[in-house]
Amino acid sequence: VDQALLAKGFHIVTGPVGSAFELKDWDATYAYLAGQGFAKKLAMEGTGGAGDVYAWAIANPDKVSCIYAENPCMHSTVAKVQPLDNLAPLAQAKVSLMHVCGSLDPWFKDNTLEVEKRYKKLGGKIEVIVKKGVGHYPLAPDDPAPVVDFITRVTT
C-alpha cells in the first residue's frame, strides 16, 4: 500500500512509536510537518496495534481525513478512554475509516466488527475488506488498489 501511495505522490511518515511516547509527541510531529508544508489533514495508517493511531485521531479529528488500519487492535496505551469506546469525535468530523482484516485474525470480531457496528451507528463511514481464511499475517491486502483509491478519494 505504501509503495502504491508513494507512486501517487504521497509522503509516508512514521510518527512516534514505542512504549514511552505520548500524544504530545505526535502533536509535535504534526506541528513540524504541517509547518513544513505537508497536508494539514492526514491520512493515518496503523497496523496491528493501531489503537494509538486512533487515539491521536480522536484527540485531533480536525487534522485527520481518514484512518486505514490492517488487523487493528483497538487498545491504546496513551488514551484516557479506549478508542473503541470513543469513536464519536471521528464520526462527527466525518473521518472515513477503512480496515483490511483476516477473517481468522483474533482481533477481527471484537475490534473491527465492533468498530464497524459502532461507527455506523454514529453515522460514520467505514469500509471493511475481509481476507477470507487469513489470520493475523500477512497484514497487507493482496491488491492495494482499493486502499489507494479510498485514501485518494477522501484526501482530495
Secondary structure, 3 states (H helix, E strand, C coil): CHHHHHHCCCCCCCCCCCCCCCHHHHHHHHHHHHHCCCCCCEEEEEECCCHHHHHHHHHCHHHEEEEEEECCCCCCCCCCCCHHHCCHHHHHCCCEEEEEEECCCCCHHHHHHHHHHHHHHCCCCEEEEEECCCCCCCCCCCCCHHHHHHHHHHHC
